[in-house]
Amino acid sequence: SATSADGLNNSGWTEASATTDGTIPTTAHVVAVEYVKTLGTVASVSVTISSEVHAVLTLGESVVIPLSSGEAVANVKIHASAYSDGTNEATVNVMMAGV
């Protein structure tokens, strides 16, 4: 996908065109991200919420971020440190719970 990340409510940050299970909520109350695989060189994957970096993950790391008051899903974003389609890609699993 493009080098700029979209919110988790869009598929611009991923090669997938839709969620693989469930429905994306409007407001996220918990977000979990796991960096499971890399193609080429992607040093890290960042999770930002409302433009604030909440986690920087290296391969094999994961994070669970509780959002007690909730956050619009569009404000929760995934960024790869380097991206080039078919050359530098990161594979992540994302779980989100909300309303």
MOJO-V650633 format. One record per helix or strand of 2 or more residues. SS is the DSSP state (alpha for helix, beta for strand). FROM is the first residue (numbers start at 1). TO is the last residue. If there is no record, write none. Layout:
BEGIN
ss=(SS/SS)
from=(FROM/FROM)
to=(TO/TO)
END
This chain:
BEGIN
ss=(beta/beta/beta/beta/alpha/beta/beta)
from=(27/45/52/62/73/76/88)
to=(39/49/57/72/75/80/98)
END
